[in-house]
């Protein structure tokens, strides 16, 4: 009888660990805290790429860390250039550089 109880407890603990690990991973994925309408000023930078400081896009993403800024820009650019063949990661890097931020190592913005 004791071995059934131990097996059940072990299974219960194992499942809890799996669900905890999955929920922790899901919450560490970067997201964008800025609404899409506000980010339209950032996708406008693609047309000029010469920002007169302080450009509204730079002001908008100033308080974000680099990965969150990259995710926000990726979302904004994807919405603006839907259907246009464009290297999004290069475009994001140009905007981040203009705004004195860095593209996180290994980050890729894909359609």
N, C-alpha and C positions, 0 to 999 in steps of 0.2 A: 504494500500500500504506500509506503514511504517513497519508493522509487517513482511511482506515478506522480506524486505531488512534486517531487524534485524535477521531473521532466517537464511538468506543466509550468513550474516556476521558471525553469531555464528557457523554455519557449517564450513565455511572456516577457522576460527580460530581454531576450534576443530581439523580439519584434519591437519592443520599446526603443532599443538602441538603433535599430534600422530606421524607424520613423523619426527619431530625434536627429540622426545624421542627415536624413533627407530634408527635413524642415530647416535645419541649420544651413545646408547648402543653398536651398531655395532663397533664403533671406539674404545671402551674401552676393547675389547677382546684382550688378549695378543697374540702377534705374534713373530716370530723369524726373526731378521734382518740379520742373518748369513746364507750364502748359504750352502746347503746340502753337497757339496764336502768337504768344510772346516771342517764340523762337524764329518767327519769319524774318526778323531783322538779321538773324545770323545767316540764313540761307541767301539773303541779299548780298552778303559779303562775297559770295562766289563771283558775282558779276564785276566787282571792282578790285577786290583783294588789296586795296590800298586804303587802310583805315586811318582816318584822322582821329587821333585819340581825343577823348575817349569815345570809341565807337559804341553805339547802344548794345551791340552783341557782346562786346567785351565787358561792359558794365553788367549785363545780365548774367553772364557765367562767372563773374569774378569771385563770387563766394563759394563756387563749387570746386570739389577736388578734380584732378585731371581726368579720372575715369568717368565721373558723372558728367563732366562737361563734354567729353567725347561721345557718350551715349546720347546726350541731348542733341548735339550737333548732328549725329548720325540720323536720329529720328527726324529732325527738321529738314535735312537735306534730302532724305529719302522721300519725304512728302512733297518737296518742291520739284524734284527732278524725276519723278516717276516716269519710267519709260525711256529716259535718256541714258545712253551708255556713258557712264562717268565713273572714274575711280574714286569712290567715296572716301576711302581712307586717306588718300593724298589730299583731297579737298578739305577734310577735317583737319589734317595736319597743318595745312596752310592757314586755316582760320585760327586754330589753337596757337600757332606761332605768332600770328598777328596780335592775338590777345595775351601774349606772354605766358602761355601755358604749354605743356608738353603732352604729346601723344603717348599714352601708356605703352610700354614695351609689349609687343605682341598683339595689340588691339587691332581688330579688323572690323570695319563696318561693311556689312554685306546686305544685298538686296533680299 
